[in-house]
């Protein structure tokens, strides 16, 4: 928890520096982009509707919604760091918390490191959870485990299921347990998640291809 707090403080300082260096500059194009982003975020709000998930009840797309909300631009339509959890409105913070709680509960590798992960979801979840915790999200959210513990569990589950099968799967991933030939798309998601988790869990990114 202390490490997560330290990283969050660094993020906030960097965010402040970026905002000072790049003040919000409105243009018609950026306003249009900002409006499009807001419409997308409103779709997430309407679709979730206090259920804890979007699209389907397994919560496999939740990480996409979380990343979209946390990545809401500080300046509408302008490149730069997203607002993160701390910068969201209270209603959106509550929405993100529901989505996080649900994705932890639904993907078994988040609560049990010995479970075989659904690699697409486990990798995406780690990306969302890491962004959430390093931008001020609380640890205790009523899930079966804390957010940091969910990250740690997901890291171990992915590392335990990395391929080491010559000649076509030396360092890759598949949908679950490793096969003789690695899958590029699942490997992408695993690498994305483990790289993000490296901001929270030391050694999370070791062994990446």
C-alpha positions as CSV (number, residue, x, y, z in Angstrom):
1,X,0.0,0.0,0.0
2,X,2.9,2.4,0.8
3,X,4.5,1.7,-2.5
4,X,1.2,2.3,-4.3
5,X,0.8,5.6,-2.5
6,X,4.4,6.6,-3.4
7,X,3.7,5.9,-7.1
8,X,0.4,7.8,-7.0
9,X,2.2,10.8,-5.6
10,X,4.8,10.7,-8.4
11,X,2.0,10.4,-10.9
12,X,0.3,13.5,-9.5
13,X,3.5,15.5,-9.5
14,X,4.2,14.5,-13.1
15,X,0.6,15.3,-14.1
16,X,0.9,18.8,-12.5
17,X,4.2,19.4,-14.4
18,X,2.6,18.3,-17.7
19,X,-0.3,20.6,-17.2
20,X,2.0,23.5,-16.5
21,X,4.0,22.7,-19.6
22,X,1.0,22.1,-21.8
23,X,-2.0,24.3,-20.8
24,X,-5.4,23.6,-22.3
25,X,-5.7,25.1,-25.7
26,X,-9.2,24.9,-27.3
27,X,-9.6,24.5,-31.0
28,X,-12.8,23.3,-32.9
29,X,-11.1,20.0,-33.7
30,X,-10.2,19.4,-30.1
31,X,-13.7,20.4,-29.0
32,X,-15.1,17.8,-31.4
33,X,-12.7,15.1,-30.1
34,X,-13.6,16.0,-26.5
35,X,-17.3,15.7,-27.3
36,X,-16.8,12.3,-28.9
37,X,-14.9,11.1,-25.9
38,X,-17.6,12.3,-23.6
39,X,-20.3,10.5,-25.6
40,X,-18.3,7.3,-25.3
41,X,-17.9,7.7,-21.6
42,X,-21.6,8.4,-21.3
43,X,-22.3,5.2,-23.2
44,X,-20.3,3.3,-20.5
45,X,-22.3,5.0,-17.7
46,X,-25.6,4.2,-19.3
47,X,-24.7,0.6,-20.2
48,X,-23.3,-0.2,-16.7
49,X,-26.4,1.2,-15.0
50,X,-25.3,0.1,-11.5
51,X,-24.8,-3.5,-12.6
52,X,-21.0,-3.6,-12.2
53,X,-20.4,-4.7,-15.8
54,X,-20.8,-3.6,-19.4
55,X,-21.9,-5.7,-22.4
56,X,-21.9,-9.1,-20.8
57,X,-22.3,-10.5,-17.3
58,X,-18.9,-12.1,-17.0
59,X,-17.2,-8.7,-16.9
60,X,-14.6,-9.5,-19.5
61,X,-14.9,-6.1,-21.1
62,X,-14.7,-4.1,-17.8
63,X,-11.1,-3.3,-18.1
64,X,-11.7,-1.4,-21.3
65,X,-14.3,0.7,-19.6
66,X,-12.0,1.4,-16.6
67,X,-9.1,2.4,-18.8
68,X,-11.4,4.7,-20.8
69,X,-12.7,6.5,-17.7
70,X,-9.3,6.8,-16.1
71,X,-7.8,8.1,-19.4
72,X,-10.4,10.9,-19.8
73,X,-8.2,13.8,-21.0
74,X,-7.4,16.5,-18.5
75,X,-7.9,19.0,-21.4
76,X,-10.8,18.0,-23.7
77,X,-9.5,16.5,-26.9
78,X,-5.9,17.4,-26.1
79,X,-3.1,14.7,-25.8
80,X,-1.6,14.2,-22.3
81,X,-2.1,12.2,-19.1
82,X,-5.7,11.2,-18.3
83,X,-7.4,12.5,-15.1
84,X,-6.9,9.2,-13.3
85,X,-9.1,8.0,-10.5
86,X,-8.3,11.1,-8.3
87,X,-9.5,13.4,-11.1
88,X,-12.8,11.8,-11.8
89,X,-16.2,13.1,-10.5
90,X,-17.4,11.2,-7.5
91,X,-20.1,9.5,-9.5
92,X,-17.5,8.2,-12.0
93,X,-15.2,7.1,-9.1
94,X,-18.1,5.0,-7.8
95,X,-18.6,3.6,-11.3
96,X,-15.0,2.7,-11.7
97,X,-15.0,1.1,-8.2
98,X,-18.0,-1.1,-9.2
99,X,-16.3,-2.1,-12.5
100,X,-13.1,-3.0,-10.6
101,X,-14.8,-4.9,-7.9
102,X,-16.7,-7.0,-10.5
103,X,-13.7,-7.8,-12.7
104,X,-11.7,-8.9,-9.6
105,X,-14.6,-11.2,-8.6
106,X,-15.2,-12.7,-12.1
107,X,-11.7,-13.5,-13.3
108,X,-10.5,-16.3,-11.0
109,X,-6.8,-15.6,-11.4
110,X,-7.4,-12.2,-9.7
111,X,-8.3,-13.9,-6.4
112,X,-6.3,-17.2,-6.8
113,X,-2.8,-17.1,-8.3
114,X,-2.9,-20.8,-8.9
115,X,-5.9,-20.6,-11.4
116,X,-5.2,-20.7,-15.1
117,X,-5.9,-17.2,-16.3
118,X,-8.0,-16.2,-19.3
119,X,-5.0,-14.4,-20.7
120,X,-6.8,-11.6,-22.6
121,X,-8.8,-10.7,-19.6
122,X,-6.1,-11.2,-17.0
123,X,-3.7,-8.9,-19.0
124,X,-6.3,-6.3,-19.6
125,X,-7.3,-6.4,-15.9
126,X,-3.8,-5.8,-14.8
127,X,-3.5,-2.8,-17.0
128,X,-6.7,-1.3,-15.5
129,X,-6.0,-2.2,-11.9
130,X,-2.5,-0.8,-12.1
131,X,-3.7,2.5,-13.6
132,X,-6.4,2.6,-11.0
133,X,-4.2,2.1,-8.0
134,X,-1.4,4.4,-9.2
135,X,-3.8,7.3,-9.8
136,X,-5.3,7.3,-6.3
137,X,-7.9,4.5,-6.3
138,X,-8.5,2.9,-2.9
139,X,-7.3,-0.6,-2.0
140,X,-10.3,-1.8,-0.1
141,X,-13.4,-1.8,-2.3
142,X,-15.4,-4.8,-1.0
143,X,-13.9,-7.3,-3.4
144,X,-12.7,-10.7,-2.2
145,X,-9.1,-9.3,-2.1
146,X,-7.5,-5.9,-2.1
147,X,-6.6,-4.3,-5.4
148,X,-2.9,-4.8,-4.9
149,X,-3.4,-8.4,-4.0
150,X,-5.5,-8.9,-7.2
151,X,-2.6,-7.4,-9.2
152,X,-0.1,-9.7,-7.4
153,X,-2.3,-12.8,-8.1
154,X,-2.7,-11.9,-11.7
155,X,1.0,-11.4,-12.2
156,X,1.8,-14.8,-10.8
157,X,-0.9,-16.5,-12.8
158,X,0.4,-15.0,-16.0
159,X,4.0,-15.7,-15.2
160,X,3.1,-19.3,-14.4
161,X,1.5,-19.8,-17.8
162,X,4.1,-18.2,-20.0
163,X,5.3,-20.6,-22.7
164,X,8.7,-22.3,-22.7
165,X,8.2,-24.8,-25.5
166,X,10.8,-24.8,-28.3
167,X,10.8,-23.8,-31.1
168,X,7.5,-21.8,-31.4
169,X,6.6,-20.8,-27.9
170,X,9.6,-19.6,-26.0
171,X,8.2,-16.7,-24.0
172,X,4.7,-16.3,-25.4
173,X,1.2,-17.0,-24.2
174,X,-2.0,-18.7,-25.3
175,X,-5.6,-18.3,-24.1
176,X,-4.9,-20.3,-21.0
177,X,-2.2,-22.9,-20.5
178,X,0.7,-22.6,-23.0
179,X,0.6,-24.6,-26.3
180,X,3.4,-25.6,-28.6
181,X,2.8,-22.4,-30.7
182,X,2.4,-19.1,-28.9
183,X,-0.5,-16.7,-29.8
184,X,0.6,-13.2,-30.7
185,X,-2.6,-11.4,-29.6
186,X,-2.8,-13.0,-26.2
187,X,1.0,-12.5,-25.8
188,X,0.3,-8.8,-26.5
189,X,-2.3,-8.6,-23.7
190,X,-0.1,-10.5,-21.3
191,X,2.8,-8.2,-21.9
192,X,0.7,-5.1,-21.7
193,X,-0.7,-6.2,-18.3
194,X,2.6,-7.3,-16.8
195,X,4.4,-4.2,-18.0
196,X,1.7,-2.0,-16.3
197,X,1.8,-4.1,-13.2
198,X,5.6,-3.5,-12.9
199,X,4.7,0.0,-11.6
200,X,3.1,-1.7,-8.5
201,X,4.7,-5.2,-8.2
202,X,8.5,-5.5,-8.3
203,X,9.5,-8.1,-10.9
204,X,6.1,-8.2,-12.6
205,X,7.6,-7.5,-16.0
206,X,10.5,-10.0,-15.7
207,X,10.6,-12.5,-18.5
208,X,8.8,-10.5,-21.1
209,X,9.7,-11.4,-24.7
